[in-house]
């Protein structure tokens, strides 16, 4: 019985950690892309001739910021479906 309770506690805290990890990564990615976009628009408004040079940099940085969120989702799914913490208990 004590073994089942321990596994249930690990799964419970893992679910909370997954939710926090994906939620905070999503909020961070949204804020990061918004800041990058705002700085791009600010730079393009100040010097319209440099907008063509800034646009590829905008997409590269936005992709890198979104990659952090995708990695957090992948790690969360790994903990959800192949939790190494539960395997250590068994």
VOKOL-996262 format. One record per residue (C-alpha): x, y, z; residue number from 0; residue in three letters. Coordinates in Angstrom, 3 decimals, always signed. Layout:
residues N
<<X; Y; Z>; NUM; ALA>,
...
END
This chain:
residues 90
<<+0.000; +0.000; +0.000>; 0; UNK>,
<<+2.813; +2.389; +0.863>; 1; UNK>,
<<+4.415; +1.694; -2.516>; 2; UNK>,
<<+1.230; +2.675; -4.377>; 3; UNK>,
<<+0.934; +5.888; -2.378>; 4; UNK>,
<<+4.529; +6.797; -3.207>; 5; UNK>,
<<+3.918; +6.236; -6.942>; 6; UNK>,
<<+0.714; +8.282; -6.764>; 7; UNK>,
<<+2.558; +11.153; -5.065>; 8; UNK>,
<<+5.285; +11.116; -7.703>; 9; UNK>,
<<+2.706; +11.163; -10.498>; 10; UNK>,
<<+0.770; +13.936; -8.774>; 11; UNK>,
<<+3.773; +16.221; -8.408>; 12; UNK>,
<<+4.957; +15.340; -11.904>; 13; UNK>,
<<+1.618; +16.462; -13.347>; 14; UNK>,
<<+1.862; +19.763; -11.476>; 15; UNK>,
<<+5.444; +20.244; -12.663>; 16; UNK>,
<<+4.466; +19.510; -16.275>; 17; UNK>,
<<+1.683; +22.072; -16.128>; 18; UNK>,
<<+3.967; +24.705; -14.672>; 19; UNK>,
<<+6.750; +23.929; -17.127>; 20; UNK>,
<<+4.571; +24.155; -20.233>; 21; UNK>,
<<+2.573; +27.120; -18.938>; 22; UNK>,
<<+5.571; +29.215; -17.965>; 23; UNK>,
<<+7.400; +28.323; -21.165>; 24; UNK>,
<<+4.375; +29.397; -23.202>; 25; UNK>,
<<+4.092; +32.687; -21.358>; 26; UNK>,
<<+7.833; +33.281; -21.696>; 27; UNK>,
<<+7.779; +32.519; -25.418>; 28; UNK>,
<<+4.816; +34.835; -25.967>; 29; UNK>,
<<+6.510; +37.668; -24.091>; 30; UNK>,
<<+9.795; +37.035; -25.904>; 31; UNK>,
<<+8.230; +37.070; -29.373>; 32; UNK>,
<<+6.232; +40.175; -28.471>; 33; UNK>,
<<+9.355; +42.018; -27.319>; 34; UNK>,
<<+11.303; +40.989; -30.419>; 35; UNK>,
<<+8.435; +42.091; -32.652>; 36; UNK>,
<<+8.119; +45.403; -30.831>; 37; UNK>,
<<+11.826; +46.113; -31.181>; 38; UNK>,
<<+11.677; +45.213; -34.873>; 39; UNK>,
<<+8.804; +47.617; -35.459>; 40; UNK>,
<<+10.596; +50.300; -33.469>; 41; UNK>,
<<+13.771; +49.848; -35.498>; 42; UNK>,
<<+11.886; +49.777; -38.802>; 43; UNK>,
<<+10.009; +52.940; -37.859>; 44; UNK>,
<<+13.223; +54.770; -37.020>; 45; UNK>,
<<+15.109; +53.615; -40.122>; 46; UNK>,
<<+12.732; +52.252; -42.784>; 47; UNK>,
<<+15.603; +51.415; -45.122>; 48; UNK>,
<<+16.966; +48.863; -42.620>; 49; UNK>,
<<+13.686; +46.926; -42.337>; 50; UNK>,
<<+14.763; +44.480; -45.042>; 51; UNK>,
<<+17.963; +43.705; -43.131>; 52; UNK>,
<<+16.190; +43.371; -39.777>; 53; UNK>,
<<+13.380; +41.082; -40.911>; 54; UNK>,
<<+15.448; +37.865; -41.287>; 55; UNK>,
<<+16.975; +38.479; -37.866>; 56; UNK>,
<<+13.463; +38.848; -36.439>; 57; UNK>,
<<+12.405; +35.457; -37.772>; 58; UNK>,
<<+15.573; +33.707; -36.595>; 59; UNK>,
<<+15.248; +35.068; -33.067>; 60; UNK>,
<<+11.510; +34.351; -32.949>; 61; UNK>,
<<+12.231; +30.777; -34.058>; 62; UNK>,
<<+14.834; +30.343; -31.346>; 63; UNK>,
<<+12.460; +31.690; -28.706>; 64; UNK>,
<<+9.740; +29.300; -29.881>; 65; UNK>,
<<+12.229; +26.427; -29.856>; 66; UNK>,
<<+12.571; +26.848; -26.092>; 67; UNK>,
<<+8.811; +26.341; -25.739>; 68; UNK>,
<<+8.869; +23.282; -28.005>; 69; UNK>,
<<+11.701; +21.761; -25.954>; 70; UNK>,
<<+9.701; +22.357; -22.758>; 71; UNK>,
<<+6.681; +20.619; -24.295>; 72; UNK>,
<<+8.864; +17.667; -25.361>; 73; UNK>,
<<+10.347; +17.321; -21.873>; 74; UNK>,
<<+6.869; +17.590; -20.367>; 75; UNK>,
<<+5.577; +14.834; -22.642>; 76; UNK>,
<<+8.572; +12.691; -21.749>; 77; UNK>,
<<+7.757; +13.049; -18.058>; 78; UNK>,
<<+4.057; +12.422; -18.733>; 79; UNK>,
<<+4.438; +9.196; -20.705>; 80; UNK>,
<<+7.851; +7.784; -19.732>; 81; UNK>,
<<+8.434; +9.116; -16.256>; 82; UNK>,
<<+11.920; +8.077; -15.104>; 83; UNK>,
<<+11.017; +8.926; -11.497>; 84; UNK>,
<<+8.332; +6.226; -11.361>; 85; UNK>,
<<+10.727; +3.740; -12.936>; 86; UNK>,
<<+13.219; +4.415; -10.144>; 87; UNK>,
<<+10.596; +3.527; -7.498>; 88; UNK>,
<<+9.690; +0.186; -9.081>; 89; UNK>,
END
